[in-house]
Amino acid sequence: SVAGDGVFYLLGSVAITMYARAHVDPCAVLYATARLLLRGSLFASAAAAVTVCLTNLSAAAITAVGLALATLIGNGIAGMFNLAIVAHGASRADLVSVFVTRLALVLGLCAMSGRHDLASVMAVYPLCAFALAALRGLHVHRSLFPLRVAHDEHVQRELGGRARNVGLGSIMGTVTARADTLLLRMYAGAEATGLYAAS
């Protein structure tokens, strides 16, 4: 999640700059960003699958990993549309979408918390993430530019080249930041690791 957020926050300035260029088709920038998101999602899915295979996780934990991955993908799509919204100076209109989905998130978490089931609570997150992505996509399509597939090799290379460096740096930062938790789990067990992570 941290790696995915890092790519979007750090790469955001690159995409926003590209949207501002008069000669660049905004759909080409969006398409290039979507392709990067797809690659990152496939990498995250593969990493999650390897983690699940190498560890003895319960069914509830595997479900939680899947829901967290779905949330990451939904937030990535919403972030992709947000870059276009910010680049076109339309953030104010996006506030309604953010408010509605955050309110739905809080209400959904409150409603599901009474079930005492981790999967039910966690299922609220990807639903709200994909709802925000859909609302933002609709906003971009109706107010900024019509959505269509527009492949531009130059835009793809420029965005991809910068994304590779930013993505690798973010992933390495995440791995080193989480190494202590992994080591603690091996030596002290799940309960001590949970207490450590919560603190």
N, C-alpha and C positions, 0 to 999 in steps of 0.2 A: 504494500500500500504506500509506504513512504517513497519507494523507488518510483512508483507510478505518479504520485503527486509531484515528486521532484522533477520528473521529465516535463510534466505539464506546466509547472510554475516557471522553471528555468527556460524551457523552450517557448513559453508563451510570448516572450519579447521578440523572439525570432519570427514566429507566425504573425504576430501583430504588425511587425515591420513589413512583412511580405504582403499582408492585406492592404497596407497603406500605399503600396506601389501602384501607380496608375495603370501600368502595362500588364499587371498580373491579374489573371482571372481569379476572383475570390473562391469560386468552386474548385479551382485547381489546388489552392492552399488547403481548403477543407478536405478535399480528396486525399492529398498527401498526408495530412494530419490523421485522417481516418486509417490510412494504410499503416502508419506508425503505431496507432492504437491497436490495430489488429495484430501486428507483429508482437507488440508488448504483451497483449492478452494471451497469445499463443505461448510465449515464453513463460508468463506467470502460470498458465494452466499446466504446462509441462513441469515447472518447478513444484507446483502443488501436488501433481500426480506422483512425482518422485518422492516427495515428503511423505505422502500418505502410504506409499508402498514400502518405504524404508522404516517407518515407525509403526508401532502397534497401537493405532488409534481406535477409539471406540466408534460406533456408528454415528453417535451424536457429534463427535469431534470431526469426523469426515464430512458430515452435513454442514457443520459450522465453517469448515474450510471452503466448501463449495459455495456457501452463501457469501462468505467474505470475498471470494473471487468474483462472484456475480456483482457484488457491490462495487468492487474496484473497476470492473468493466463499465457498469452503469455510470459511475462518477467520471470515468475517462471520456465517455461519449458526451456527457453533460459539459465537461471541461472543454472538449473539442468545440462544441457549439458556443461556449462562453468566450473563447478566443475571438471568434467572429463577431460576437455581440460587442465585446469591449473594443475591438479594432474599429467598429463602425459607430462607436459612441452611443450605443443603445442600451447601456447598463440600467438606466432608470426603469425602462419598461420591463426588464428582466427581474426586477425586485419582486413583482407580484408572483412570478413562477417560483422564485426561491422561497418566499414567505409561505405560499400554499403548500409546497412540498415539505418544508420544515415543520409546519403545523401538523400536516398529515403524519410525519415521522413521530413527533411527540405524542400525538393522540394514539397512533398505532402501537408505540412502545408501551404506553399506559394500558391500553386494552389487552395487549399480549402478555404483559408482565404477570398478570394474575394466573396465567396458565402454568407457570413454573416449568416452562419447557424452553430450552435454549434455542432450538430451531425456530419455534414460533416467534420469539422475540427477534432473532437475527433475520428472519424472512422480511421483516418490515424495511430493513435497510436497502436491499436491492430493489424492492418495489418502488420506494421513494426515489432512489437514484435513477431508475429507468423512467419514472414519471417526469422528473426534472429534465432528463435528456429529451424526452418527447416534447415537452412544453417549449424547451429552448430551440429544438429543431423546427417546430412549427413557427416560432417567432422569427427565426432566421429566414425560413421559406416565405413567410407572408410579408415581412417588413424590410428585410435587407436584400436578399437575392434569392431567386428560385433555385432550389437544390437540384443538382444534376451531377452526373459523373463527368469529370473533366480532368483527364490525365495530362500533366505537363511534366516532362522529364526533367527539365531544369529546376522547377520548383521541388520536385521529388528529391533530386540529388542534394540541393542546398539544405532543405529541411532534414533529410535523412542523415546527412553528414554531421550536422550539428547535434541531432538527436542521439546519434551513436555515442559521441563523447559525453554528453550530459547524462545519458542513460547509464553508461558504464560507471561513471562517477557516483551516481545516485545508488546504484545497486551495491557497489563496493562499500559505500558509506552505511547502507542499511545492514549489510552482512557484518561489518565490524561493530556496529552499534548493538546488534542482537547476539553477538557471539557469547557475551557473558551469560545471557539467559539460557542459551543452549548448554553451555558448560555446567551451569548451576543445576539444570534439570538432570544431567547425567550423574552428578555427584550427590545431589541433595533430594531429588525426587520432585514430583509434580506439585505437591502442596507448598513446599518451600519456594519453588519457582513462581507459583501464582502469587504468593505473598510478596515476593521480591518485585515482581512486575507491577503489582497493584500499588506498591509504595513508590 
